[in-house]
Amino acid sequence: MSDQNQLSVIILAAGKGTRMASPLPKVLHPVAGVPMISRVVNSVKSAGAKDIRVVVGYGDKLVKQVVEPMGCGSFKQSQQLGTADAVKSAEIDSLDGTVLIINGDHPLITKDDIQKLWRQHRESQNDLSVVSVKLKNPKKFGRIVRHMGQIKAIVEAKDASHETLKINEVNTGIYFVRADVLQDYLPMIKNHNAQKEYYLTDLVSIAIENQDKVGVIEANRRVAFGVNDQMELAKATSFIYKQNCKKLMQNGVMILDPNNTYIDETVNIGAATVIYPGSFLKGSTNIGTYCVVEPNCYVVNSSIADSVVIHTFSHLEDCLIDKECFIGPYARIRPGSDIKQGAKIGNFVELKKVKFGKGSKASHLTYLGDAEIGEDVNIGCGTITCNYAVDKKKYITKIEDGVFVGSDTQFVAPITVGKNAIIGSGSTITKDVPSEALSVARGKQIIKENYTEKFKKDKKD
């Protein structure tokens, strides 16, 4: 007998998912930002599976692009002839040890679930274990039919009698089976049913008839949750976001409304930080302690140090925010920006690839791109770095420590403004400005006295 401590996995992911009403293959629909097939693969891989085979069909090229970089093999089911045919497509003759068969549309199953079920399977010494759950409303799930407590068959809802449909113990579609048992009995399955399909569930009856040891492992209802339409997709996403919030709150994060806060499991947040509702915190984001993220902020792949306030409706992406900074409201911090301690980026300010120095301020209505801003710099309202030239290249604006920039200033890069310089409001700066200098670049103001009456007279004529 082969080593039953060796786990191989077959993930069934060939279906189109007609009820999703979407051209995207069902298993690629995202649950809390991650394709559901990726969630299943991550769970089985972290549970200890070495050989993971994904059966693809509809949209196979797209599914392969997701699962193959994760270390999975992909096997195409050419025709949709049922679950047994799908398993057969995975070239089962080369498998060994224990085989876990699972659907690719069960995104809520976790590593802990799989490890627990696998342990129970080994301890039972079953040749085949069926994972079941009990549901108040079994709907279209296949029913577990028992005799004197022992499983006798799995009957699909479409083929079940009225009495069988009253059974509330259902098949999750998850099986643990010895590889040799699967190899021996899978070819025996026939398509004598209403759908003319090859049901994997018939494996149970065949194994029992051949006096193999078949058992049932009852699992948490969550394990049975499969996604078949957009409503179920939304429920799965909501569940995962709530679980993520729960874990963070257990570690001291203050989340005011977990039902309306959306935090990926890859996000780290320090204790005593306050997260307001409507916020999306995604990717490899790290947020320190004593921070405040006000309502409706979007933060992705960003590092935020301690005691930072991110005001309402701010958008941060791939950026670094040092401690004690104030961001927003309505700020946009684009990739490559690095904001140092105590700086302030105010309302309707956009930064792109900017190094923004300690204690500096850009309080409102400003665009800074491809710029290096020193310490204690004041950027006045309406300032623009003109970094994109007619040659389609981007140039750097350097503003050194202590500079005061008046409102409505344009810097035509490449340009450098020296320390403690002053830029007069309304200037378009096209040349370098020395340290300690005043630079004003405006059109000459012209005044024509007693002009209004003449203008009115000319208009009447």
C-alpha positions in Angstrom: 0.0 0.0 0.0 1.3 3.5 -0.9 2.1 6.1 1.7 -1.2 7.7 2.8 0.6 10.6 4.4 1.4 11.8 0.9 -1.3 14.1 -0.3 -2.1 14.9 -4.0 -5.0 17.1 -5.0 -7.3 17.3 -8.0 -9.2 20.6 -8.2 -12.2 20.6 -10.5 -12.3 23.9 -12.3 -13.6 23.2 -15.8 -17.2 24.6 -15.6 -18.3 27.8 -17.2 -20.6 28.9 -14.4 -23.6 29.8 -16.4 -25.4 31.3 -13.5 -22.6 33.8 -12.9 -23.9 35.5 -16.1 -20.4 36.6 -16.9 -17.9 35.7 -19.7 -15.2 35.2 -17.1 -14.6 31.5 -16.1 -16.4 31.0 -12.8 -13.3 30.0 -10.8 -11.5 33.3 -11.8 -14.2 35.5 -10.2 -12.5 37.3 -7.3 -13.5 36.7 -3.7 -12.2 39.6 -1.5 -9.9 40.5 -4.4 -8.4 37.1 -5.0 -9.6 34.6 -7.7 -11.5 31.8 -5.9 -9.3 29.2 -7.6 -6.3 30.9 -6.1 -7.8 30.7 -2.7 -8.4 26.9 -3.0 -4.9 26.4 -4.4 -3.3 28.4 -1.5 -5.3 26.4 1.0 -4.3 22.9 -0.3 -0.7 24.0 -0.8 -0.3 25.4 2.7 -2.0 22.2 4.0 0.9 20.1 2.7 -0.1 19.0 -0.8 2.8 18.5 -3.2 1.1 17.5 -6.4 -1.8 19.8 -7.3 -3.7 19.2 -10.5 -6.3 21.6 -11.8 -8.9 20.3 -14.3 -9.7 23.1 -16.7 -12.2 23.5 -19.5 -14.1 26.7 -20.2 -11.6 29.5 -20.5 -8.8 27.1 -20.0 -6.1 29.6 -21.2 -7.1 32.2 -18.7 -7.3 29.7 -15.8 -3.9 28.3 -16.7 -2.4 31.7 -16.5 -3.5 31.9 -12.8 -2.8 28.3 -11.6 0.4 27.3 -13.4 2.5 30.1 -11.9 1.3 28.8 -8.5 3.0 25.5 -9.2 -0.1 23.5 -10.4 -0.4 21.2 -13.3 -3.4 21.9 -15.6 -5.3 19.2 -17.4 -8.1 19.9 -19.9 -11.5 18.2 -19.8 -12.5 18.4 -23.5 -16.2 17.8 -23.0 -18.4 18.5 -20.0 -19.4 14.9 -19.2 -19.6 15.1 -15.5 -17.4 15.1 -12.4 -16.0 11.6 -12.8 -14.9 12.4 -16.4 -13.3 15.6 -15.0 -11.3 13.6 -12.5 -10.3 11.1 -15.2 -8.9 14.0 -17.2 -6.3 14.6 -14.5 -4.3 11.5 -15.5 -4.9 9.7 -12.3 -2.7 6.7 -13.2 0.4 8.7 -12.1 -1.0 9.6 -8.7 0.1 7.9 -5.4 -0.8 8.1 -1.8 -4.0 9.9 -0.7 -5.9 12.0 -3.3 -8.0 14.9 -2.2 -10.7 15.8 -4.8 -12.2 19.3 -4.3 -14.1 21.9 -6.3 -12.4 25.1 -7.4 -15.5 27.2 -6.5 -15.2 26.6 -2.7 -13.2 29.7 -1.7 -14.0 29.6 2.0 -12.1 26.3 2.8 -8.9 27.0 4.7 -5.6 25.2 5.4 -6.9 24.3 8.9 -10.0 22.7 7.4 -8.0 20.6 5.0 -5.5 19.5 7.6 -8.2 18.5 10.1 -10.2 16.5 7.4 -7.1 14.8 6.2 -6.1 13.8 9.7 -9.6 12.4 10.3 -9.4 10.5 7.1 -6.1 8.9 8.1 -7.3 8.1 11.6 -10.4 6.4 10.3 -8.3 4.2 8.0 -10.9 4.6 5.3 -10.2 3.8 1.7 -12.6 6.5 0.7 -13.9 9.4 2.9 -16.8 11.6 1.8 -16.9 15.1 3.5 -20.5 16.0 4.4 -22.3 18.8 6.1 -25.8 19.2 7.5 -27.9 22.0 6.1 -31.4 23.3 7.1 -32.1 23.9 3.4 -30.1 21.4 1.3 -31.4 22.7 -2.0 -29.6 21.0 -4.9 -26.9 19.3 -3.0 -26.5 15.5 -3.4 -27.9 13.6 -0.3 -25.9 11.2 1.9 -28.0 8.1 2.1 -27.2 5.9 5.2 -28.2 2.5 6.4 -27.8 1.8 10.1 -25.5 4.8 10.3 -23.2 3.7 7.5 -23.1 5.5 4.2 -24.6 3.5 1.4 -24.8 6.0 -1.5 -24.8 9.6 -2.6 -27.9 10.5 -4.5 -27.9 13.7 -6.7 -30.9 15.9 -6.1 -31.9 15.7 -9.7 -32.2 11.9 -9.3 -33.5 11.8 -5.8 -37.0 10.6 -4.6 -39.2 12.8 -2.5 -38.2 10.9 0.6 -34.5 11.1 -0.2 -34.8 14.9 -0.7 -35.9 15.2 3.0 -32.3 14.2 4.1 -30.4 17.2 5.3 -26.9 15.7 5.3 -25.3 16.5 2.0 -22.2 15.9 0.0 -19.7 18.8 -0.2 -18.0 17.4 -3.3 -14.8 16.9 -1.2 -13.3 13.4 -1.1 -10.2 11.7 0.3 -9.4 8.5 -1.5 -6.5 6.1 -1.9 -5.0 6.6 -5.3 -5.2 2.9 -6.1 -8.9 2.8 -5.2 -9.6 5.8 -7.5 -7.6 4.2 -10.3 -9.4 0.8 -10.0 -13.0 2.1 -9.7 -13.2 5.3 -11.7 -13.4 3.4 -15.1 -16.4 1.5 -13.7 -18.6 4.6 -13.4 -21.5 4.7 -15.9 -23.7 7.5 -17.0 -27.1 5.9 -16.2 -28.8 9.0 -14.8 -31.1 11.8 -15.8 -28.2 14.0 -17.0 -26.3 11.2 -18.9 -23.2 12.3 -17.0 -20.5 10.4 -15.2 -21.0 11.2 -11.5 -18.0 10.9 -9.2 -20.5 10.2 -6.4 -21.0 6.7 -7.9 -17.5 5.9 -6.7 -19.0 5.5 -3.2 -21.4 2.7 -4.3 -18.8 0.9 -6.3 -16.3 1.0 -3.4 -18.9 -0.3 -1.0 -19.9 -3.1 -3.4 -16.2 -4.1 -3.5 -16.1 -4.1 0.4 -13.7 -1.2 0.7 -13.9 0.9 3.8 -16.0 4.0 3.0 -16.8 6.6 5.6 -18.2 10.1 6.1 -16.4 13.0 7.7 -18.8 15.8 8.8 -17.4 19.3 8.4 -18.3 22.9 9.2 -21.1 24.2 7.0 -18.7 26.9 5.7 -16.7 24.2 3.9 -19.7 23.4 1.7 -20.2 26.9 0.6 -19.8 27.0 -3.2 -20.1 30.0 -5.5 -22.6 29.6 -8.3 -23.9 33.1 -8.9 -23.1 36.7 -8.2 -25.1 36.7 -4.9 -23.1 33.8 -3.6 -19.9 35.5 -4.8 -20.8 38.6 -2.8 -21.6 36.5 0.3 -18.2 34.8 0.1 -16.5 38.2 -0.2 -18.4 39.6 2.7 -17.6 36.6 4.9 -13.8 36.9 4.2 -13.7 40.6 4.8 -15.6 40.2 8.1 -13.2 37.4 9.2 -10.2 39.7 8.4 -11.7 42.5 10.5 -12.4 40.1 13.3 -8.8 39.0 13.5 -7.5 42.6 13.4 -9.9 43.7 16.2 -8.8 40.8 18.3 -5.3 42.3 18.0 -6.4 45.8 19.2 -7.4 47.5 15.9 -10.5 49.7 16.2 -12.7 49.0 13.3 -15.9 51.0 13.7 -18.1 49.1 11.3 -16.7 45.7 10.2 -19.7 45.1 8.0 -18.6 48.0 5.7 -14.8 47.8 6.0 -12.8 45.9 3.4 -9.4 44.8 4.4 -7.3 42.1 2.7 -5.8 39.3 4.8 -2.4 40.4 3.5 -2.7 43.8 5.3 -1.0 44.4 8.7 -2.4 47.1 11.1 -1.0 48.1 14.5 -3.0 48.3 17.7 -4.9 51.4 18.6 -5.3 52.4 14.9 -8.8 53.5 14.0 -10.4 52.4 10.7 -13.6 54.1 9.6 -16.2 52.4 7.4 -16.0 52.4 3.6 -12.2 52.0 3.6 -10.5 49.6 1.2 -7.1 48.4 2.5 -5.4 46.1 0.0 -2.3 44.2 -1.0 0.9 44.4 1.0 -0.2 47.4 2.9 1.3 48.0 6.4 -0.2 50.5 8.8 1.4 51.4 12.1 -0.1 52.1 15.6 -2.2 55.1 16.6 -3.2 55.9 13.0 -6.6 57.1 11.8 -8.0 56.1 8.4 -11.1 58.1 7.9 -14.2 57.0 5.8 -13.9 55.9 2.2 -10.2 55.8 1.8 -8.4 53.4 -0.7 -4.9 52.2 0.3 -3.0 49.6 -1.7 0.5 48.2 -1.4 1.6 51.1 0.9 3.6 51.5 4.1 2.2 53.9 6.7 4.1 54.5 9.9 2.8 55.4 13.3 0.5 58.3 14.1 -0.6 59.1 10.6 -4.0 60.6 9.8 -5.5 59.7 6.4 -8.5 62.0 5.9 -11.6 61.1 4.0 -11.7 60.1 0.3 -7.9 59.8 -0.1 -6.3 57.3 -2.5 -2.8 55.9 -1.8 -1.0 53.4 -4.0 2.5 52.0 -3.7 3.8 54.8 -1.5 5.7 55.3 1.8 4.2 57.6 4.5 6.5 58.3 7.5 5.1 58.9 11.0 3.0 61.9 12.1 1.9 62.8 8.6 -1.4 64.2 7.6 -2.9 63.1 4.2 -6.0 64.5 2.6 -8.9 64.8 2.5 -9.2 64.0 -1.2 -5.5 63.4 -1.7 -4.0 61.2 -4.3 -0.6 59.7 -3.6 0.6 57.7 -6.6 3.3 55.1 -6.9 6.9 55.9 -6.0 6.1 58.7 -3.6 7.9 58.9 -0.3 6.5 61.3 2.3 8.7 62.1 5.3 7.9 62.7 9.0 5.4 65.4 9.9 4.6 66.4 6.3 1.2 67.5 5.2 -0.5 66.6 1.9 -3.8 68.4 1.9 -7.1 68.4 0.0 -7.0 67.8 -3.8 -3.2 67.4 -3.9 -1.8 64.8 -6.2 1.7 63.4 -5.9 3.5 61.1 -8.4 7.0 59.7 -7.8 7.8 62.5 -5.3 10.2 62.6 -2.4 8.5 64.9 0.0 10.7 66.2 2.9 10.2 66.2 6.6 7.8 68.9 7.8 7.0 70.2 4.3 3.4 71.2 3.3 1.3 71.1 0.2 -2.0 72.1 1.7 -4.3 72.2 -1.3 -5.0 72.1 -5.1 -1.5 71.0 -6.3 0.1 68.6 -8.6 3.7 67.4 -8.0 5.2 64.8 -10.2 8.8 63.5 -10.6 10.0 65.9 -7.9 12.3 66.1 -4.9 11.0 68.4 -2.2 13.3 69.2 0.7 12.5 69.8 4.4 10.2 72.6 5.7 9.1 73.6 2.2 5.8 75.4 1.7 4.1 74.6 -1.5 1.4 77.2 -2.2 -2.1 76.5 -3.6 -2.3 75.7 -7.3 1.4 74.8 -7.8 2.2 72.5 -10.7 5.4 70.7 -11.7 5.5 70.6 -15.5 7.4 67.4 -15.7 6.3 66.0 -19.1 7.9 67.6 -22.1 7.2 67.7 -25.8 9.9 65.0 -26.3 7.7 62.6 -24.3 10.3 62.4 -21.5 9.7 63.3 -17.8 12.1 65.6 -16.0 12.9 66.3 -12.4 12.0 69.3 -10.3 14.3 69.8 -7.2 13.1 72.1 -4.5 15.6 72.3 -1.6 15.1 72.9 2.1 13.2 75.9 3.4 11.8 77.1 0.1 8.6 79.1 0.1 6.5 78.7 -3.1 3.7 81.2 -3.6 0.3 80.2 -5.0 -0.3 79.5 -8.7 3.3 78.6 -9.6 4.4 76.4 -12.4 7.9 74.8 -12.4 9.0 73.8 -15.9 11.4 70.9 -15.4 14.2 70.2 -15.3 14.8 72.8 -12.7 16.4 73.3 -9.3 15.3 75.8 -6.6 18.0 76.4 -4.0 17.6 76.5 -0.2 15.4 79.2 1.4 14.5 80.7 -1.9 11.1 82.5 -2.3 9.0 82.1 -5.4 6.4 84.8 -6.0 2.8 83.9 -6.6 1.7 83.5 -10.2 5.1 82.7 -11.5 6.2 80.3 -14.2 9.7 79.3 -13.3 11.8 78.1 -16.3 15.3 78.7 -14.9 17.2 77.5 -11.8 16.7 79.7 -8.7 19.8 80.3 -6.5 19.6 79.8 -2.7 18.2 82.7 -0.7 16.9 84.4 -3.8 13.5 85.8 -4.7 12.2 84.8 -8.1 9.1 86.3 -9.7 8.1 85.5 -13.3 4.9 87.3 -14.3 3.5 89.2 -17.2 3.6 93.0 -16.7 0.4 94.4 -15.1 -1.2 97.1 -17.3 -3.7 99.6 -15.9 -5.8 101.9 -18.2 -7.7 104.4 -16.1 -11.2 105.6 -17.0 -11.5 102.6 -19.4 -15.0 101.3 -18.3 -17.1 104.2 -19.7 -15.2 104.1 -23.1 -15.9 100.3 -23.2 -19.6 100.8 -22.6 -19.8 103.5 -25.2 -18.0 101.5 -27.9 -20.3 98.6 -27.2 -23.5 100.7 -27.7 -22.1 102.0 -31.0 
